[in-house]
């Protein structure tokens, strides 16, 4: 299961990580988010120990969403050394996420 990022732990777990970070902004009511969720969980298993991969529930954690200007979900941010290096707005294939993540490794 992917890491659950919250307003309280985001800075420590995502922005201060020494590994590449993938953050899926999602909501329970979002159909495309429910398609992306299992892919994010798979990536978490595939990249265990090599990257931090998790999710932010935008309804429960509005400050993170506002901080990064997330207006459409799903939005997946790719963070390296505390900087956003790439993002994917809208649902995409597992291969598309892997390609962006591999580029950060």
C-alpha positions as CSV (number, residue, x, y, z in Angstrom):
1,X,0.0,0.0,0.0
2,X,1.3,3.4,-1.0
3,X,2.4,6.0,1.7
4,X,-0.4,8.2,2.9
5,X,0.8,11.8,2.7
6,X,-1.0,14.3,4.9
7,X,-0.7,18.0,5.7
8,X,1.2,17.0,8.8
9,X,3.8,14.6,7.3
10,X,4.2,15.9,3.7
11,X,7.2,18.1,4.3
12,X,9.2,15.4,6.1
13,X,8.2,12.4,3.9
14,X,8.1,14.1,0.5
15,X,10.0,17.3,0.4
16,X,12.9,16.2,2.6
17,X,13.3,12.7,1.1
18,X,16.7,11.7,-0.3
19,X,14.9,9.4,-2.7
20,X,12.7,10.3,-5.7
21,X,9.1,10.9,-4.6
22,X,5.8,10.3,-6.5
23,X,2.7,11.9,-5.1
24,X,-0.8,11.1,-6.4
25,X,-3.4,13.8,-5.6
26,X,-6.8,12.1,-5.5
27,X,-10.3,12.0,-4.0
28,X,-12.7,9.2,-3.2
29,X,-15.4,10.6,-5.6
30,X,-13.1,10.9,-8.6
31,X,-13.5,8.1,-11.2
32,X,-10.2,8.5,-13.0
33,X,-8.5,8.6,-9.5
34,X,-9.8,5.2,-8.8
35,X,-8.1,3.9,-12.0
36,X,-4.8,5.5,-11.1
37,X,-4.9,4.3,-7.4
38,X,-4.0,0.7,-8.1
39,X,-1.2,1.7,-10.4
40,X,0.3,3.9,-7.7
41,X,0.1,1.0,-5.2
42,X,1.8,-1.3,-7.8
43,X,4.6,1.3,-8.3
44,X,5.0,1.5,-4.5
45,X,5.8,-2.2,-4.5
46,X,7.9,-2.2,-7.6
47,X,10.1,0.7,-6.4
48,X,10.2,-0.3,-2.7
49,X,13.4,1.1,-1.1
50,X,14.3,3.1,-4.3
51,X,11.5,5.7,-4.3
52,X,8.8,7.1,-2.0
53,X,5.4,6.6,-3.6
54,X,2.2,7.8,-2.0
55,X,-1.1,9.5,-2.2
56,X,-2.7,12.7,-0.9
57,X,-6.5,12.7,-0.4
58,X,-7.3,16.3,-1.5
59,X,-10.5,16.5,0.6
60,X,-8.7,15.6,3.8
61,X,-5.5,17.6,3.1
62,X,-6.4,20.9,1.3
63,X,-3.2,22.7,2.3
64,X,-0.9,20.5,0.2
65,X,-3.2,20.7,-2.8
66,X,-3.4,24.5,-2.5
67,X,0.4,24.8,-2.0
68,X,1.1,23.0,-5.3
69,X,-1.8,24.5,-7.2
70,X,-3.5,21.2,-7.8
71,X,-6.9,22.1,-9.4
72,X,-7.5,18.9,-11.4
73,X,-7.3,15.3,-10.1
74,X,-5.7,13.0,-10.5
75,X,-2.5,14.9,-10.6
76,X,0.7,13.1,-10.0
77,X,3.8,15.1,-9.0
78,X,7.4,13.8,-9.4
79,X,9.7,15.3,-6.8
80,X,13.5,15.0,-6.5
81,X,15.6,16.8,-3.9
82,X,12.5,18.8,-2.7
83,X,11.8,20.2,-6.3
84,X,9.0,19.2,-8.6
85,X,10.7,17.9,-11.7
86,X,7.7,16.6,-13.6
87,X,3.9,16.1,-13.3
88,X,1.1,14.2,-14.9
89,X,-2.4,15.7,-14.9
90,X,-5.2,13.2,-15.6
91,X,-5.0,9.4,-15.7
92,X,-2.1,7.7,-17.5
93,X,-0.7,4.2,-18.0
94,X,1.6,2.5,-15.6
95,X,4.3,2.7,-18.3
96,X,3.9,6.5,-18.4
97,X,4.5,6.9,-14.7
98,X,7.4,4.4,-14.8
99,X,9.1,6.4,-17.5
100,X,8.9,9.6,-15.5
101,X,10.0,7.9,-12.4
102,X,12.9,6.1,-14.1
103,X,14.1,9.5,-15.5
104,X,14.6,10.7,-11.9
105,X,16.6,7.7,-10.7
